[in-house]
Amino acid sequence: MTTPKQPRAFKQPRVSKNKITLSAQQRSEFRNQILRELWQGKLTQGQALK
């Protein structure tokens, strides 16, 4: 029995060990950048959550 392929929207989150993991500082800088862009109106809330 084969399992049906999941649609792309339900891709695994990028936490797998074969991918580069961000340090805590990089994560906070990335989050701060997204928040800055949110405040500047460059992103909608929906885009930031993707």
C-alpha positions, 0 to 999 in steps of 0.5 A: 500500500502506498501512501498518497503524496502530501501537497506542497503546502504540507511540506516538512518544516525545515528542522531536519538534521541534514539542513543548516540550523540557525543559531539562536542569534541568527533566528532572533535577527531573522525574526526582528527583520520580519517584524521590522518589515511588518511595521514598515508595511512591506509584508502582510501578517499572512506572508510573515507567517509562511 
